[in-house]
Structure formats: C-alpha cells, structure tokens
Amino acid sequence: MASPKKPDEPWFSGEAGPLQRLIRDQRVLFLLVGGANTAFSTALFAALSWLLGPNVPSAVSLFIAWVVSLVLVFNVYRHLVFRVSGHVLRDFLRFVGVNTLSFLFNAGALTLLVEGAGLPAIPTQICITVVVVVFNYVGHKYFSFRRT
C-alpha cells in the first residue's frame, strides 16, 4: 500500500496534517504559530506584571511567561510547523539555546528601557518582541529544526 502523498515542499519530513494542507507556506505557518505564541506570552507577561505589581522587576514576569510559552511552542513548532522526527533532545536543546539568547536580549533591553529609562513595561515589551521574533525565525529555521 502506497503512503499518503506529502506536500511538494522539501521542509516537510513527516506526513502533512490538516493545517499544513491548508497553509502550505512554512514561513506563513511559522508566523501564525509564532504570532499566536507571542500573543499568549505577551498576555501572560501583562497579567503577571499586573498581578505581581510594580515592586517586582519586569524581568520576573518576563521569565515566567517565557518558560511557559517555551515548552508549549516547542511542541507546536516541532509537530505542526517543521514536521520533524527524531532528535527530540537535540532539537529541544537547540530550541532552548536560540530562545535563551532571545530571552537574554529581551530581559536586558526590557530592564534597561523600563527600570532604567522609565518607559512603560507592556508597550516596551511589545516593541522588543518584534526584534525577538525575527531572530527566532532565523534561529529555528536554520539551527533548531534543521535537517540535512
């Protein structure tokens, strides 16, 4: 019995699911998933900032939101966007590495701009996120989930 036909795109290494059949461009799928994750993470950051109050540094709220969204989005990218198999630990360690660099930049910039320059935390974080998203796309595309 012949296996189901995979999409023509070379980035698929597993059988396409309904989302990949609907959205065949990996970049668009990456941005949609990343956008949903960014919205979730930003909302979580905002809620934590509000709940923890002004006496807790913004980086604490950022770290908590980052860890929660990191675990969730790894699985979504792995299964829905990049459709890779094998090398789970390697992929996760690389994924964490890319995201750690992003987080360090994000936390540093956020601390500098909020605590140092007195800018409001939530709009500042939204602006920093634009830079982080571009870095993450390149890092995950060419490092975290790269297959030869």
LODO-673660 format. One record per residue (C-alpha): residue in three letters; y, z, x; residue number from 1. Coordinates in steps of 0.25 Angstrom, whole numbers, plus 5000, padded with zeros to 4 digits. Layout:
<rs>
  fidren     Y     Z     X  kolkol
     ala     Y     Z     X     NUM
...
</rs>
This chain:
<rs>
  fidren     Y     Z     X  kolkol
     met  5000  5000  5000       1
     ala  5014  4996  5006       2
     ser  5024  5007  5008       3
     pro  5037  5006  5000       4
     lys  5047  4997  5006       5
     lys  5058  5005  5014       6
     pro  5073  5000  5013       7
     asp  5077  4990  5024       8
     glu  5086  5000  5031       9
     pro  5080  5004  5044      10
     trp  5085  5018  5043      11
     phe  5074  5022  5033      12
     ser  5062  5028  5039      13
     gly  5056  5033  5026      14
     glu  5054  5027  5012      15
     ala  5067  5026  5005      16
     gly  5069  5035  4993      17
     pro  5078  5032  4981      18
     leu  5091  5036  4988      19
     gln  5088  5026  4999      20
     arg  5085  5015  4990      21
     leu  5098  5017  4982      22
     ile  5106  5019  4995      23
     arg  5101  5010  5006      24
     asp  5112  5012  5016      25
     gln  5109  5024  5025      26
     arg  5123  5026  5028      27
     val  5127  5028  5013      28
     leu  5115  5037  5011      29
     phe  5119  5045  5023      30
     leu  5133  5047  5018      31
     leu  5129  5050  5004      32
     val  5120  5061  5008      33
     gly  5130  5066  5019      34
     gly  5141  5066  5009      35
     ala  5132  5074  4999      36
     asn  5129  5084  5010      37
     thr  5143  5084  5015      38
     ala  5148  5087  5001      39
     phe  5137  5098  4999      40
     ser  5140  5104  5013      41
     thr  5156  5104  5010      42
     ala  5154  5110  4997      43
     leu  5145  5121  5003      44
     phe  5155  5123  5014      45
     ala  5166  5124  5004      46
     ala  5158  5134  4995      47
     leu  5155  5142  5007      48
     ser  5169  5142  5012      49
     trp  5174  5147  4999      50
     leu  5162  5158  4997      51
     leu  5163  5163  5011      52
     gly  5179  5164  5011      53
     pro  5190  5162  5021      54
     asn  5185  5173  5031      55
     val  5172  5165  5034      56
     pro  5175  5153  5044      57
     ser  5173  5140  5038      58
     ala  5162  5136  5049      59
     val  5153  5147  5042      60
     ser  5154  5139  5029      61
     leu  5152  5126  5036      62
     phe  5140  5131  5044      63
     ile  5133  5136  5031      64
     ala  5136  5123  5024      65
     trp  5131  5115  5036      66
     val  5118  5121  5037      67
     val  5114  5120  5022      68
     ser  5118  5105  5022      69
     leu  5112  5102  5035      70
     val  5098  5106  5030      71
     leu  5100  5099  5017      72
     val  5105  5086  5022      73
     phe  5095  5084  5034      74
     asn  5084  5083  5024      75
     val  5092  5073  5015      76
     tyr  5096  5064  5027      77
     arg  5082  5064  5032      78
     his  5075  5061  5019      79
     leu  5086  5053  5011      80
     val  5095  5046  5021      81
     phe  5087  5044  5034      82
     arg  5073  5044  5029      83
     val  5067  5048  5042      84
     ser  5054  5055  5044      85
     gly  5048  5063  5056      86
     his  5056  5071  5066      87
     val  5061  5081  5056      88
     leu  5065  5091  5066      89
     arg  5071  5081  5076      90
     asp  5079  5076  5064      91
     phe  5083  5089  5060      92
     leu  5087  5094  5074      93
     arg  5096  5081  5076      94
     phe  5102  5083  5062      95
     val  5106  5097  5065      96
     gly  5111  5092  5078      97
     val  5120  5082  5072      98
     asn  5124  5092  5061      99
     thr  5127  5103  5071     100
     leu  5137  5094  5079     101
     ser  5143  5091  5066     102
     phe  5144  5105  5062     103
     leu  5150  5110  5075     104
     phe  5161  5099  5074     105
     asn  5163  5103  5059     106
     ala  5163  5118  5061     107
     gly  5173  5116  5073     108
     ala  5182  5107  5066     109
     leu  5182  5116  5053     110
     thr  5185  5129  5061     111
     leu  5196  5122  5069     112
     leu  5202  5116  5057     113
     val  5200  5127  5047     114
     glu  5201  5140  5055     115
     gly  5210  5134  5066     116
     ala  5219  5125  5059     117
     gly  5219  5132  5045     118
     leu  5214  5119  5037     119
     pro  5206  5122  5024     120
     ala  5191  5122  5027     121
     ile  5186  5113  5015     122
     pro  5195  5101  5017     123
     thr  5194  5102  5032     124
     gln  5178  5103  5031     125
     ile  5179  5090  5023     126
     cys  5187  5083  5033     127
     ile  5178  5087  5045     128
     thr  5165  5083  5036     129
     val  5170  5068  5037     130
     val  5168  5068  5053     131
     val  5155  5076  5052     132
     val  5149  5066  5042     133
     val  5151  5054  5051     134
     phe  5146  5062  5063     135
     asn  5133  5066  5055     136
     tyr  5131  5052  5050     137
     val  5130  5046  5064     138
     gly  5122  5058  5070     139
     his  5112  5058  5059     140
     lys  5111  5043  5059     141
     tyr  5109  5041  5074     142
     phe  5103  5054  5078     143
     ser  5097  5064  5068     144
     phe  5089  5054  5060     145
     arg  5088  5043  5070     146
     arg  5074  5036  5070     147
     thr  5071  5025  5081     148
</rs>
